[in-house]
Amino acid sequence: MNLLFDLFISFFQVGLFSIGGGYAAMPLIQAQTVDIHSWLTAVEFANLVTIAEMTPGPIAINSATFVGMKVAGIPGVVVATLGNILPSVIIMLILARLYEKYSKQTLLKRVLEGVRPVVVSAIFVAGISLLQLALSSFTAPDLFAAGIFLVAFIAMNNKKVPLGPIILLILGAFAGIGRYLILR
């Protein structure tokens, strides 16, 4: 029962403080699952991010579901996922009401302008952390992963031939399969 409570509180905190969406939540999820509770190793966390990104739905909810299942089975899934979405539901109900009432006021506009750079910063920090995990095998740089990163980065920024993230994820999966088959 204590484990389920810890799962709920951990993902409630993630849901409450991850302003900016799933990528902004990744440092919070890493802190809760790897650093504080040791439910995952750093490698398992990197795999979690990959799985959460590839599966449909919000990354934070997918992460809560994955961790909940690993740590406490189906009850863990329910508790972690509920803990993750409950703050958003409560906050969005309050904010929708407030925005409806005060959307024309300058103070609200200025608050949103101040929060936006912080959200971008949180996403950037999460991205750098994930990039470090992706490019290292914890002993030496992984040139294959660096090559995949560069190709995906260039492809996503190519305005002439835009490849969406779904196509790139599929191509990345095939590249990983190809590497596995070659190195096997």
C-alpha positions in Angstrom: 0.0 0.0 0.0 2.9 2.4 0.8 4.3 1.7 -2.7 1.0 2.6 -4.4 0.9 5.8 -2.3 4.5 6.7 -3.3 3.6 6.1 -7.0 0.6 8.3 -6.7 2.4 11.1 -4.9 5.4 10.9 -7.3 3.3 11.2 -10.4 1.0 13.7 -8.9 4.1 15.9 -8.4 5.1 15.3 -12.0 1.7 16.2 -13.2 1.5 19.3 -11.0 4.9 20.7 -11.8 5.5 19.7 -15.4 4.4 22.9 -17.0 5.0 22.7 -20.8 4.0 19.1 -21.5 5.7 15.8 -21.7 9.2 16.9 -22.5 9.2 19.4 -19.7 8.1 16.5 -17.4 11.1 14.3 -18.3 13.5 15.8 -15.7 10.8 15.4 -13.0 10.1 11.8 -14.0 13.8 11.0 -14.0 14.2 12.6 -10.6 11.3 10.6 -9.1 11.9 7.2 -10.8 15.7 7.1 -11.0 17.1 9.5 -8.4 14.6 9.4 -5.5 12.9 6.0 -5.6 15.4 4.0 -7.7 12.5 2.3 -9.6 14.5 2.6 -12.8 18.1 2.7 -13.7 19.4 5.5 -16.0 19.4 3.0 -19.0 15.8 1.9 -18.2 14.8 5.6 -18.0 16.3 6.2 -21.5 14.3 3.1 -22.7 11.2 4.5 -21.0 11.6 7.8 -22.9 11.9 5.9 -26.2 8.8 3.7 -25.5 6.8 6.7 -24.2 7.6 8.7 -27.3 6.8 5.8 -29.7 3.5 4.9 -28.2 0.3 7.0 -28.8 -0.6 9.5 -26.1 1.1 12.0 -23.9 4.6 11.1 -22.9 4.1 11.8 -19.2 1.0 9.6 -19.0 2.8 6.8 -21.0 5.7 7.1 -18.6 3.4 6.9 -15.5 1.7 3.8 -17.0 5.0 2.1 -17.8 6.6 2.8 -14.4 3.3 1.9 -12.6 3.3 -1.5 -14.4 6.9 -2.2 -13.7 6.7 -1.2 -10.0 3.3 -2.5 -8.9 1.4 -4.2 -11.8 -2.1 -3.1 -12.8 -2.8 -1.3 -9.5 0.4 0.6 -10.1 -0.8 1.6 -13.6 -4.0 2.9 -12.2 -2.5 4.8 -9.3 0.5 6.3 -11.3 -1.7 7.3 -14.2 -4.4 8.8 -12.1 -1.8 10.7 -10.0 -0.3 12.1 -13.2 -3.5 13.3 -14.8 -5.4 14.6 -11.7 -3.4 17.8 -11.3 -3.9 18.7 -15.0 -7.7 18.1 -14.7 -8.0 20.3 -11.6 -5.7 23.0 -12.9 -7.3 23.1 -16.4 -10.8 23.5 -14.9 -9.6 26.4 -12.7 -7.6 28.0 -15.5 -10.3 27.7 -18.1 -12.7 29.5 -15.8 -10.1 32.2 -14.9 -9.0 32.7 -18.6 -12.7 33.0 -19.6 -13.1 35.7 -17.0 -9.8 37.6 -17.2 -8.4 36.9 -20.8 -8.5 40.6 -21.8 -6.4 41.8 -18.8 -2.7 42.8 -19.3 -1.5 41.1 -16.1 -2.5 37.6 -17.3 -0.8 38.3 -20.7 2.4 39.3 -18.9 2.3 36.2 -16.6 2.1 34.0 -19.7 4.9 35.9 -21.4 7.1 35.3 -18.3 6.3 31.6 -18.0 6.9 30.8 -21.7 10.8 31.1 -21.6 10.9 28.9 -18.4 9.0 26.2 -20.2 11.3 26.3 -23.2 14.3 26.1 -20.9 12.9 23.0 -19.1 12.3 21.3 -22.5 15.8 22.2 -23.6 17.4 20.8 -20.4 15.3 17.6 -20.8 16.5 17.4 -24.4 20.2 17.8 -23.5 19.8 15.1 -20.8 18.2 12.7 -23.3 20.8 13.5 -25.9 23.6 12.7 -23.5 21.9 9.3 -22.6 21.4 8.5 -26.3 24.9 9.3 -27.5 26.8 7.5 -24.8 26.9 3.8 -23.8 28.1 5.0 -20.4 31.7 4.1 -21.4 32.3 5.6 -24.8 30.4 7.8 -27.3 28.0 5.9 -29.6 28.8 7.0 -33.1 25.8 5.2 -34.6 23.5 7.0 -32.2 25.2 10.3 -33.0 24.7 9.6 -36.8 21.1 8.8 -36.3 20.7 12.0 -34.2 22.3 14.2 -36.9 20.2 12.6 -39.7 17.0 13.1 -37.8 17.9 16.6 -36.8 18.6 17.6 -40.3 15.5 15.8 -41.6 13.3 17.5 -39.1 14.7 20.9 -40.0 14.5 20.4 -43.8 11.8 22.7 -45.1 12.0 21.2 -48.7 11.4 17.6 -47.7 9.8 17.7 -44.3 9.8 14.3 -42.6 7.5 14.1 -39.6 8.5 12.6 -36.3 6.5 9.4 -37.0 8.4 8.7 -40.2 11.7 9.4 -38.4 10.8 7.2 -35.5 10.0 4.3 -37.9 13.2 4.9 -39.8 15.1 5.0 -36.5 13.6 1.7 -35.4 14.6 0.1 -38.7 18.1 1.5 -38.4 18.3 0.0 -34.9 17.0 -3.4 -36.2 19.6 -3.2 -39.0 22.4 -2.5 -36.6 21.3 -5.4 -34.4 21.2 -7.8 -37.3 24.7 -6.7 -38.5 26.3 -6.8 -35.1 24.7 -10.0 -34.0 
